[in-house]
Amino acid sequence: YTDYQLDRSAIRKAMRRPYLRAAARFVRGPAVDLGCGVGELLAHLPPGSMGLEINRATVEHCRGQGLDVAYYDGWDDDWHLAPVGDTGRQFDTLIMSHVLEHLDEPVDVLRRVFRGAGSLGIRRVLVQVPGRAGYRHDPTHRTFVDRETIHLADIRPLLDGEFAGAKENMLRFNCRAVLGVPLMREGGAYGG
Protein backbone atom coordinates (compact mmCIF):
# COMPACT_ATOMS: atom_id res chain seq x y z
CA TYR A 1 0.00 0.00 0.00
CA THR A 2 2.94 2.33 0.58
CA ASP A 3 3.97 1.96 -3.07
CA TYR A 4 0.37 2.53 -4.17
CA GLN A 5 0.28 5.84 -2.28
CA LEU A 6 3.71 6.94 -3.48
CA ASP A 7 3.05 6.02 -7.11
CA ARG A 8 -0.09 8.12 -7.60
CA SER A 9 -0.33 9.79 -10.97
CA ALA A 10 0.39 13.50 -11.33
CA ILE A 11 -3.33 14.07 -11.87
CA ARG A 12 -4.28 12.26 -8.63
CA LYS A 13 -1.63 14.19 -6.71
CA ALA A 14 -2.96 17.47 -8.13
CA MET A 15 -6.51 16.48 -7.15
CA ARG A 16 -5.36 15.88 -3.56
CA ARG A 17 -3.66 19.26 -3.10
CA PRO A 18 -6.84 21.28 -2.36
CA TYR A 19 -8.00 18.94 0.38
CA LEU A 20 -4.51 18.82 1.89
CA ARG A 21 -4.40 22.63 1.97
CA ALA A 22 -7.90 22.85 3.46
CA ALA A 23 -7.05 20.31 6.16
CA ALA A 24 -3.80 22.06 7.05
CA ARG A 25 -5.62 25.42 7.38
CA PHE A 26 -8.08 23.89 9.83
CA VAL A 27 -5.38 22.71 12.23
CA ARG A 28 -4.60 24.67 15.37
CA GLY A 29 -1.53 23.68 17.34
CA PRO A 30 0.14 20.28 17.17
CA ALA A 31 -2.04 17.66 15.50
CA VAL A 32 -2.47 13.91 15.36
CA ASP A 33 -2.90 12.57 11.83
CA LEU A 34 -4.67 9.23 12.40
CA GLY A 35 -4.06 7.03 9.39
CA CYS A 36 -1.40 9.38 8.06
CA GLY A 37 -0.41 7.18 5.12
CA VAL A 38 2.83 8.32 3.52
CA GLY A 39 2.71 11.64 5.38
CA GLU A 40 1.50 13.97 2.63
CA LEU A 41 -0.63 15.96 5.08
CA LEU A 42 1.53 15.36 8.14
CA ALA A 43 4.49 17.05 6.45
CA HIS A 44 2.46 20.30 6.30
CA LEU A 45 1.15 20.26 9.87
CA PRO A 46 2.52 22.45 12.68
CA PRO A 47 5.71 21.48 14.52
CA GLY A 48 5.10 18.86 17.19
CA SER A 49 2.48 17.02 15.13
CA MET A 50 2.57 13.24 14.86
CA GLY A 51 1.07 10.54 12.71
CA LEU A 52 -0.43 7.17 13.54
CA GLU A 53 -0.38 4.47 10.87
CA ILE A 54 -1.29 0.78 10.76
CA ASN A 55 0.95 -0.16 7.83
CA ARG A 56 4.46 -0.86 9.16
CA ALA A 57 6.16 -0.25 5.81
CA THR A 58 4.43 3.11 5.59
CA VAL A 59 5.53 3.97 9.14
CA GLU A 60 9.14 3.26 8.16
CA HIS A 61 8.79 5.33 4.98
CA CYS A 62 7.48 8.30 7.01
CA ARG A 63 10.23 8.00 9.59
CA GLY A 64 12.74 7.95 6.74
CA GLN A 65 11.27 11.31 5.66
CA GLY A 66 11.88 12.70 9.16
CA LEU A 67 8.22 12.54 10.22
CA ASP A 68 7.13 11.57 13.75
CA VAL A 69 4.97 8.51 13.06
CA ALA A 70 4.06 5.62 15.35
CA TYR A 71 2.66 2.25 14.42
CA TYR A 72 -0.95 2.09 15.62
CA ASP A 73 -3.63 -0.57 15.44
CA GLY A 74 -6.80 1.02 16.74
CA TRP A 75 -8.57 -2.31 17.15
CA ASP A 76 -5.90 -3.49 19.59
CA ASP A 77 -6.29 -0.24 21.58
CA ASP A 78 -10.10 0.13 21.26
CA TRP A 79 -9.31 3.49 19.65
CA HIS A 80 -8.11 5.11 22.89
CA LEU A 81 -5.13 6.56 20.97
CA ALA A 82 -2.62 5.29 23.55
CA PRO A 83 0.51 6.30 21.56
CA VAL A 84 -0.70 9.89 21.69
CA GLY A 85 -1.17 9.81 25.46
CA ASP A 86 2.17 8.05 25.87
CA THR A 87 4.03 11.02 24.36
CA GLY A 88 3.13 13.26 27.30
CA ARG A 89 2.54 16.06 24.78
CA GLN A 90 -0.64 18.06 24.23
CA PHE A 91 -2.30 17.90 20.83
CA ASP A 92 -5.04 20.31 19.79
CA THR A 93 -6.34 18.69 16.60
CA LEU A 94 -6.99 15.16 15.36
CA ILE A 95 -7.37 14.48 11.66
CA MET A 96 -8.82 11.34 10.08
CA SER A 97 -8.39 12.03 6.40
CA HIS A 98 -9.50 9.29 4.05
CA VAL A 99 -9.60 6.61 6.75
CA LEU A 100 -13.27 5.79 7.44
CA GLU A 101 -13.89 4.42 3.96
CA HIS A 102 -11.31 1.68 4.65
CA LEU A 103 -13.37 0.33 7.57
CA ASP A 104 -16.32 -2.06 7.81
CA GLU A 105 -17.88 -0.19 10.76
CA PRO A 106 -16.94 3.48 10.26
CA VAL A 107 -19.59 4.93 12.58
CA ASP A 108 -18.56 2.69 15.48
CA VAL A 109 -14.88 3.53 14.96
CA LEU A 110 -15.69 7.24 14.70
CA ARG A 111 -17.54 7.12 18.02
CA ARG A 112 -14.56 5.43 19.68
CA VAL A 113 -12.05 7.85 18.16
CA PHE A 114 -14.11 10.83 19.37
CA ARG A 115 -14.10 9.39 22.89
CA GLY A 116 -10.36 8.76 22.77
CA ALA A 117 -9.65 12.24 21.41
CA GLY A 118 -11.89 13.86 24.00
CA SER A 119 -10.22 12.01 26.85
CA LEU A 120 -6.83 13.31 25.66
CA GLY A 121 -7.98 16.93 25.59
CA ILE A 122 -7.99 17.22 21.81
CA ARG A 123 -10.23 20.17 20.95
CA ARG A 124 -10.70 19.85 17.19
CA VAL A 125 -11.46 16.88 14.99
CA LEU A 126 -11.51 16.88 11.21
CA VAL A 127 -12.79 13.89 9.28
CA GLN A 128 -12.50 13.82 5.50
CA VAL A 129 -13.85 11.13 3.19
CA PRO A 130 -13.77 10.80 -0.59
CA GLY A 131 -16.73 11.44 -2.84
CA ARG A 132 -18.18 8.65 -4.97
CA ALA A 133 -15.55 8.90 -7.71
CA GLY A 134 -12.69 8.82 -5.22
CA TYR A 135 -14.31 5.94 -3.38
CA ARG A 136 -14.53 3.83 -6.55
CA HIS A 137 -10.93 4.60 -7.50
CA ASP A 138 -9.29 2.73 -4.60
CA PRO A 139 -9.78 -1.05 -4.36
CA THR A 140 -9.01 -0.98 -0.61
CA HIS A 141 -12.14 1.08 0.14
CA ARG A 142 -14.75 -0.99 1.98
CA THR A 143 -17.59 1.36 3.00
CA PHE A 144 -18.87 4.44 1.20
CA VAL A 145 -19.27 7.16 3.84
CA ASP A 146 -21.63 10.07 3.36
CA ARG A 147 -24.52 11.77 5.19
CA GLU A 148 -26.58 8.62 4.85
CA THR A 149 -23.84 6.65 6.64
CA ILE A 150 -23.27 9.05 9.50
CA HIS A 151 -26.37 10.65 10.92
CA LEU A 152 -26.39 13.49 13.41
CA ALA A 153 -28.07 11.11 15.86
CA ASP A 154 -25.03 8.83 15.65
CA ILE A 155 -22.67 11.44 17.00
CA ARG A 156 -24.93 13.75 19.03
CA PRO A 157 -24.10 11.92 22.31
CA LEU A 158 -20.42 12.67 21.64
CA LEU A 159 -21.17 16.31 21.06
CA ASP A 160 -22.98 16.47 24.37
CA GLY A 161 -20.08 14.73 26.15
CA GLU A 162 -16.50 14.76 24.94
CA PHE A 163 -17.01 17.63 22.49
CA ALA A 164 -19.51 19.81 24.32
CA GLY A 165 -20.14 23.00 22.39
CA ALA A 166 -19.48 21.47 18.99
CA LYS A 167 -23.17 20.86 18.40
CA GLU A 168 -23.70 24.45 17.28
CA ASN A 169 -21.07 24.04 14.56
CA MET A 170 -22.48 20.67 13.55
CA LEU A 171 -25.97 22.09 13.18
CA ARG A 172 -24.75 25.21 11.40
CA PHE A 173 -22.97 23.09 8.80
CA ASN A 174 -25.92 20.70 8.44
CA CYS A 175 -23.93 17.59 9.43
CA ARG A 176 -21.18 18.24 6.90
CA ALA A 177 -18.96 18.70 9.93
CA VAL A 178 -18.19 15.02 9.92
CA LEU A 179 -17.53 14.94 6.22
CA GLY A 180 -14.87 17.57 5.79
CA VAL A 181 -15.99 20.68 7.66
CA PRO A 182 -14.65 21.32 11.16
CA LEU A 183 -16.12 19.61 14.12
CA MET A 184 -14.65 21.61 16.93
CA ARG A 185 -15.28 22.48 20.52
CA GLU A 186 -14.54 26.15 20.13
CA GLY A 187 -16.56 28.43 17.86
CA GLY A 188 -15.46 29.64 14.48
CA ALA A 189 -16.07 28.97 10.84
CA TYR A 190 -14.23 26.64 8.51
CA GLY A 191 -10.59 27.62 8.37
CA GLY A 192 -11.30 30.57 10.69
C-alpha angles and dihedrals in degrees: 000000000000090000090047090056094044094046098056114141120256088252093054091047090051090049090054096052097080094052091045090052092046092050093048091051090054094056121100118190125338113346140203114226103203108202092012096175112193092346101258092143097029091060089062098046124103121280112279094037120134138196132223118205135173097205108085094202089053091049090054091047091053093047088051087057090054095255123142101239130157128196108250133180106187093195091060090050098038085238095290089135093230096174088060093052091044091062092066088220128122118241122193102192137038120198126195102183116178094344108109094064089063092061133083093215105032097162093052092048091047091053091051093046091051090052092048092047092047093050089054094052095251106160103192132045126187121189120186126184131179124256121243095280093049091046092055092047097067119063091202092065111110108173129032107226122203139127090296090057098047115039125190087244089061094061104025092096088057091051090053092048125025095015102036110175095030092096092082091057092045092053093043091055093044095239094308085115090089093047103055108312119098121279101194141157095225123062125257140103129268109301090357 
